[in-house]
Amino acid sequence: KSPEILNPEIEYIDANDEEYPNFHYESDLQETILFQLNSLFPDYKIFGKDNDEGVKYRIGGKEIDILFESNDGKSLLILELKAGKAREKVYGQIAMYYGLLKTQFPEKDIKGIVIAQEISEELLNASILADKISFMSYLLEVKLTEVITPNI
């Protein structure tokens, strides 16, 4: 199943294309998403009373990369991050997180997103029946702004 079938509106990028660099560490991807939280996920905030409780959120002896809560408090959003290619085992990982959260917060609507440079075809096939998990690929981009030094 090709990614285009999932969403024809999205531009898919070949992760092997050297024109598009990727993150080497999940922590860098995580920091970038958190820094851009308001623009990337405007309807969500980091879960918990402390501003960082949802970052590397621990539940059932496991660790969720980022856990968001909707601004209205009715839903949770699991973000599973992969710096490179996300493979089929990620499906089991995010499904486990879903189950742990649903047990602890049965009243909340829970969804998950896998964010990676590339999503493997096996992962797409493994999740064909799941309507609670979606996939996003990232494009690393740097924007430069000229800084004018003062005249001395």
C-alpha positions as CSV (number, residue, x, y, z in Angstrom):
1,K,0.0,0.0,0.0
2,S,1.6,3.2,-1.1
3,P,1.5,6.3,1.2
4,E,-0.3,8.3,-1.6
5,I,-3.4,6.1,-0.9
6,L,-3.5,7.3,2.7
7,N,-3.5,11.0,1.9
8,P,-3.2,12.4,-1.6
9,E,-2.8,15.9,-0.2
10,I,0.6,15.2,1.4
11,E,3.9,15.6,-0.5
12,Y,5.9,12.5,0.2
13,I,9.7,12.7,0.2
14,D,12.2,9.9,-0.4
15,A,14.1,9.7,2.9
16,N,17.2,8.6,1.0
17,D,17.3,11.8,-1.0
18,E,20.4,13.6,0.2
19,E,18.8,17.0,-0.5
20,Y,16.7,16.5,2.6
21,P,18.7,15.9,5.8
22,N,17.2,14.2,8.8
23,F,17.7,14.3,12.6
24,H,20.4,11.9,13.9
25,Y,18.8,11.7,17.4
26,E,15.2,11.4,18.5
27,S,15.9,14.0,21.2
28,D,16.7,16.6,18.5
29,L,13.4,15.9,16.8
30,Q,11.6,16.0,20.2
31,E,13.1,19.4,21.1
32,T,12.2,20.8,17.7
33,I,8.6,19.7,18.0
34,L,8.3,21.0,21.5
35,F,9.8,24.4,20.4
36,Q,7.2,24.6,17.6
37,L,4.3,23.1,19.6
38,N,1.9,26.1,19.1
39,S,2.3,26.1,15.4
40,L,2.5,22.3,14.8
41,F,-0.2,21.2,17.3
42,P,-2.2,24.4,18.2
43,D,-5.1,22.4,19.8
44,Y,-2.8,20.7,22.3
45,K,-0.5,21.3,25.3
46,I,2.0,19.1,27.0
47,F,0.2,16.7,29.3
48,G,0.4,17.1,33.0
49,K,0.5,19.7,35.7
50,D,4.2,20.4,35.2
51,N,5.1,21.7,31.8
52,D,7.4,18.7,31.2
53,E,5.4,15.8,32.6
54,G,4.3,14.7,29.2
55,V,7.8,14.7,27.8
56,K,9.1,11.1,28.1
57,Y,5.9,10.3,30.0
58,R,6.3,7.1,32.0
59,I,3.5,4.6,32.2
60,G,3.5,0.9,32.9
61,G,7.3,0.8,33.0
62,K,7.4,2.3,29.5
63,E,8.2,5.8,28.2
64,I,6.1,7.7,25.7
65,D,8.2,10.2,23.7
66,I,5.6,13.0,24.0
67,L,2.1,13.0,25.4
68,F,-0.1,15.9,24.6
69,E,-3.5,16.7,26.1
70,S,-6.1,18.7,24.1
71,N,-6.7,22.2,25.3
72,D,-10.2,21.2,26.4
73,G,-8.8,18.3,28.4
74,K,-11.0,15.7,26.6
75,S,-8.3,13.8,24.6
76,L,-4.7,12.7,24.6
77,L,-2.3,12.5,21.7
78,I,0.7,10.1,21.7
79,L,3.7,11.1,19.7
80,E,6.1,8.4,18.9
81,L,9.3,9.8,17.3
82,K,11.8,8.1,15.0
83,A,14.8,10.1,13.8
84,G,15.0,7.9,10.7
85,K,12.8,5.2,9.3
86,A,9.8,3.9,11.3
87,R,9.4,0.2,10.9
88,E,6.5,-2.2,11.7
89,K,7.5,-2.8,15.3
90,V,6.5,0.8,16.0
91,Y,2.8,-0.2,15.5
92,G,3.0,-2.6,18.5
93,Q,4.8,0.1,20.6
94,I,2.2,2.8,20.0
95,A,-0.7,0.3,20.4
96,M,0.7,-0.7,23.8
97,Y,0.9,3.0,24.8
98,Y,-2.7,3.4,23.7
99,G,-3.8,0.4,25.9
100,L,-1.9,1.6,28.9
101,L,-3.4,5.1,28.6
102,K,-6.9,3.9,27.9
103,T,-6.8,1.8,31.1
104,Q,-5.6,4.8,33.2
105,F,-7.8,7.4,31.4
106,P,-10.9,5.6,30.1
107,E,-12.9,8.8,29.7
108,K,-10.4,10.3,27.3
109,D,-10.3,9.9,23.5
110,I,-6.8,8.8,22.7
111,K,-5.0,8.9,19.3
112,G,-1.4,8.5,18.3
113,I,0.9,9.8,15.6
114,V,4.2,8.3,14.5
115,I,6.6,11.0,13.2
116,A,9.6,9.8,11.3
117,Q,11.8,10.7,8.4
118,E,10.3,7.8,6.5
119,I,7.4,5.3,7.2
120,S,8.1,1.8,6.0
121,E,5.6,0.0,3.8
122,E,5.5,-2.8,6.4
123,L,4.4,-0.3,9.1
124,L,1.7,1.1,6.8
125,N,0.5,-2.5,6.2
126,A,0.6,-3.4,9.9
127,S,-1.6,-0.5,10.8
128,I,-4.2,-0.8,8.0
129,L,-7.0,-1.5,10.4
130,A,-6.1,1.1,13.0
131,D,-8.1,4.3,12.9
132,K,-6.4,5.7,16.0
133,I,-2.9,5.9,14.6
134,S,-1.7,8.2,11.9
135,F,1.7,8.9,10.4
136,M,3.6,12.0,9.5
137,S,7.0,12.5,8.0
138,Y,9.1,15.5,8.7
139,L,11.2,17.7,6.5
140,L,14.2,19.3,8.2
141,E,14.5,22.9,7.1
142,V,16.7,25.7,8.3
143,K,15.8,29.3,7.7
144,L,18.4,32.0,8.0
145,T,17.9,35.6,8.8
146,E,20.5,38.3,8.4
147,V,21.5,40.0,11.6
148,I,22.6,43.6,11.1
149,T,25.4,44.7,13.3
150,P,25.2,48.2,14.7
151,N,27.4,50.9,13.3
152,I,30.2,51.8,15.7
